[in-house]
Amino acid sequence: MKKHKVVYRFCRYEGTAFYARKEIPYEFSFQAQLILDEICFNWNKQKLLDNIHYSLEKGNKEDFITYSQSYQEYVWES
């Protein structure tokens, strides 16, 4: 995985400017990605559940089947 880098520019009052680099540790970026993935997963799962309940309330069988098949991908490991 490519390292993400943050570049800072420090300017002195006298003289020339110089550049410094600071690398973001891999563990921080990996942990942030895992947290974002879990948040998106839970949001999508809840949205599908809401759509399933709505289609049941309205009696729309086609939408219920479509959303149920999509929802099965989220619960296959449970």
C-alpha positions as CSV (number, residue, x, y, z in Angstrom):
1,M,0.0,0.0,0.0
2,K,1.3,3.4,-0.9
3,K,2.4,5.6,2.0
4,H,0.5,8.9,2.5
5,K,2.7,11.8,3.3
6,V,2.0,15.2,4.7
7,V,4.3,18.0,3.6
8,Y,4.9,21.0,5.8
9,R,6.5,24.2,4.6
10,F,8.4,26.3,7.2
11,C,9.4,29.8,6.4
12,R,11.9,31.8,8.4
13,Y,11.8,35.5,8.7
14,E,15.3,35.6,7.2
15,G,16.8,33.3,4.7
16,T,15.2,30.7,2.4
17,A,12.3,28.5,3.0
18,F,12.8,24.7,3.6
19,Y,10.5,21.7,3.4
20,A,9.9,19.0,5.9
21,R,7.9,15.7,5.5
22,K,6.0,13.7,8.0
23,E,4.7,10.2,7.2
24,I,1.4,9.0,8.5
25,P,1.9,5.7,10.2
26,Y,0.3,2.7,8.4
27,E,-1.5,1.6,11.5
28,F,-3.4,4.9,11.7
29,S,-4.5,4.9,8.1
30,F,-5.5,1.2,8.2
31,Q,-7.5,1.6,11.4
32,A,-9.3,4.7,9.9
33,Q,-10.1,2.7,6.8
34,L,-11.5,-0.2,8.8
35,I,-13.7,2.2,10.9
36,L,-15.1,3.9,7.8
37,D,-15.8,0.5,6.1
38,E,-17.7,-0.6,9.2
39,I,-19.7,2.6,9.3
40,C,-20.6,2.3,5.6
41,F,-21.5,-1.3,6.0
42,N,-23.9,-0.7,8.9
43,W,-25.5,2.3,7.2
44,N,-26.1,0.3,4.0
45,K,-27.5,-2.6,6.0
46,Q,-29.9,-0.4,7.9
47,K,-31.0,1.3,4.7
48,L,-31.8,-2.0,3.1
49,L,-33.8,-3.0,6.2
50,D,-35.7,0.2,6.0
51,N,-36.5,-0.5,2.4
52,I,-37.6,-4.1,3.2
53,H,-39.9,-2.9,6.0
54,Y,-41.4,-0.2,3.7
55,S,-42.0,-2.6,0.9
56,L,-43.8,-5.0,3.4
57,E,-46.0,-2.1,4.6
58,K,-46.9,-1.2,1.0
59,G,-47.4,-4.8,-0.1
60,N,-44.9,-4.5,-3.0
61,K,-43.6,-8.0,-3.5
62,E,-41.2,-7.3,-6.3
63,D,-39.3,-4.6,-4.2
64,F,-39.3,-6.9,-1.2
65,I,-37.7,-9.7,-3.1
66,T,-35.1,-7.4,-4.6
67,Y,-34.1,-5.8,-1.3
68,S,-34.2,-9.2,0.4
69,Q,-31.7,-10.6,-2.0
70,S,-29.4,-7.6,-1.6
71,Y,-29.7,-7.9,2.2
72,Q,-28.6,-11.6,2.2
73,E,-25.2,-10.4,1.1
74,Y,-24.9,-8.5,4.4
75,V,-26.0,-11.4,6.7
76,W,-24.5,-14.4,5.0
77,E,-21.7,-14.6,7.6
78,S,-24.0,-14.3,10.7
